Structures are given as C-alpha cells and as structure tokens.
C-alpha cells in the first residue's frame, strides 16, 4: 500500500460515487467552484484506489476529511501523508484514524458527528414553507448581521448566496432563521446543507424546519443527493432533520489539531 497524490477528477468521482449519500462534501468539492482549494490523496493497493482523503484550504483553517470504510487503510493513508499536513488544521476523521495523527498533533475533540442524508424526500410535503423566502446577494448585510447574532462560530462564505440556495424566515421584518449550504454542485448532483440557525430568542418555534424544508425542495430541482453534518448530541436538530426525511448514514469525529513541538506522544 502507498499514499499517492490524486489529480484526476473522474478517478476521484468514480471512487466516491459508490457512497454518494455519505460523500456529499467530498463529491461536491470536485466542483470547479471548490476544486482550486483542494488537495487530494489516495491509498493505492495492487494498482487500485482503496481510500481517498482531502485537504480543503478554502477556509481560514485547513480541513482534513479522512473518512472511508476501512479504518486500517485510512489510518495508513493519513500516516502516509502526514508530512504534507498543515501545522494547524481541523479534521473530520472516521473511527480508528486518530492514532495516525495523535503522535504528531495535540488533539482537541469537537465531538462525535452524524452524517445524514435525505432518504425520504416525500416527508417534505408535510411542511408549510410559505413563510420562507429565497435570499440573494442583495441580502448579504442582513445575513451577516444575522449570523453574528445567531451563529457567531459558524462558517459562512458570502459567495454561496450567489447560488440562490439560501432561505430565510422573517419575524417582525428581521431575519429570524436561515438555512443554507456549505457545498453545492449541480454538475456532480450533490449538496450539503449548512449554516442552519435561528436567533436564540426565537428558537423552538419550528422556524429552522420551515427554512430547511424550503431549501431542500429547491435543491431537489438541481441535485440528486442532499446531506448534512450534525453533532450527534444535538437532539433538537436531529429531530428536525429526521422529520424532514433525513437519516443517519455514518458517524465520525471532529478534532482541532495543532502540531507538536515537544516530541511528546499520547
């Protein structure tokens, strides 16, 4: 087995296409919009691609996506690319992968997360989305003010408003809840929902459900696979997504990683 750099979109897409519902983030990052910020690596065995990992550099802190089916192989892949990993990064890793990183990084857990996929879209019909409106770049100032108040730790890329795949619900004239996307690729038929939030004082009214349902209906006109990531202990969000037709398809862990300088190991 050996770790190799990957540059062929078709090769990567063919490998990830076996599990499109689980790999919406990875598949979406093949889109021309995200591709310039990506570095792809694979584990090759007997001339065949066995695992794929991605370093995404389109955020302030690079993100490592190292999931996969086989913990031993993914651990071998991460070990094989450790010399190219940034000194500081955020990581999404599957079970058994952390030991390949812990020797070289201080690790801070950000909890177990679930990957959910929209597998029962018929449930969207039960949501009244008449209060939701499509947001555009003209709403940028209001959207940024909303996230500062409702989701200050979230990651919002203003360019994503240009896709038309952000929906908001207003209360007394102000944005009260928003549902948007982190990844969107009609070319590859995938979208990852993100930046779903409601102002603290208005939570518990089902506003996020309305915004998310409107978003999902819009996305289904352009893509085949819709997914999202959510903390495994966020019961309220999981209940909302389940009601709309999502199901958990995988679990993984998120970590903040900072390179070791003292030579210590776990």
Secondary structure, DSSP 8 states (H G I E B T S, - for coil): -EEEEE--HHHHHHHHGGGTTTTHHHHHTTSHHHHTTEEEEEEEETTEEEEEEEEE-SSSS-EEEE--S-HHHHHHHHHHTGGGS-SEEEEEE-TT-THHHHTTEEEEEEEEEEEEEE--GGGGGGS--TTEEE--GGGHHHHHHHHHHH-TTS---GGGGGGT--EEEEETTEEEEEEEEEEEETTTTEEEEEEEEE-GGGTTSSHHHHHHHHHHHHHTTT-SEEEEEEETT-HHHHHHHHHHTEEEEEEEEEEEEEE-SS----
